[in-house]
Amino acid sequence: MKIGIVGSGMVGATAAYALLMRGVGREIVMVDKFEKRAIAEAADILHAVPFAHPLTVRAGSYADLKGCRVVIMSAGVG
């Protein structure tokens, strides 16, 4: 299952990490208005894969959310 997370701050990154540790899904796409933040968080979380369930964690754009069965909105208002 493909899961999208909009917002790569503390809430979004923690959600991605929790999904990874629980083995939920096969692919996590992280989207943030600051692309470098999403790339950095995805890379950090991906380093936990050898100790958890095998899945893909990557940064992407809103277009990459196509096909997601679940999208978690963790973006702030501002």
C-alpha positions in Angstrom: 0.0 0.0 0.0 1.3 3.5 -0.9 0.9 6.1 1.8 1.4 9.9 1.4 2.4 12.3 4.1 1.9 16.0 3.5 4.1 18.0 5.9 7.5 16.8 6.9 7.8 18.5 10.3 7.8 16.7 13.7 4.3 15.3 13.2 4.8 14.1 9.6 8.2 12.6 10.3 7.0 10.9 13.4 4.0 9.4 11.5 6.4 8.1 8.8 8.7 6.6 11.4 5.8 4.9 13.2 4.4 3.5 9.9 7.8 2.1 9.1 8.3 0.5 12.5 4.8 -1.0 12.4 5.4 -2.3 8.8 2.3 -0.5 7.5 2.4 -0.1 3.7 5.2 -0.7 1.1 5.9 2.9 0.1 5.8 6.2 1.9 5.9 9.5 0.0 6.7 12.6 2.0 5.7 16.0 0.6 6.6 19.4 2.0 6.5 23.0 0.8 10.3 23.0 1.6 11.5 20.2 -0.7 14.9 19.9 1.0 13.2 19.2 4.3 11.1 16.4 2.9 14.3 14.9 1.3 16.2 15.1 4.5 13.5 13.6 6.7 12.9 10.8 4.1 16.6 10.0 4.1 16.8 9.9 7.9 13.8 7.6 8.2 15.1 5.4 5.4 18.1 4.7 7.6 15.9 2.8 10.0 14.7 0.3 7.3 17.5 -2.2 8.1 16.1 -2.5 11.6 12.5 -2.6 10.7 10.2 -3.7 7.9 11.4 -3.4 4.3 9.7 -0.5 2.5 10.5 2.6 0.5 10.5 6.1 2.0 11.1 9.0 -0.4 10.3 12.6 -0.9 8.1 13.7 -3.7 5.6 16.2 -5.0 1.9 16.5 -4.9 1.7 14.6 -8.2 3.5 11.7 -6.5 0.5 11.2 -4.2 -1.5 9.7 -7.0 -2.3 6.2 -6.2 -2.0 6.6 -2.4 -4.6 4.6 -0.5 -4.0 6.9 2.5 -2.8 10.5 2.7 -1.9 11.9 6.1 -2.3 15.7 6.3 0.2 17.0 8.9 1.0 20.3 7.3 0.6 23.4 9.4 -1.7 26.3 8.6 1.0 28.8 7.7 
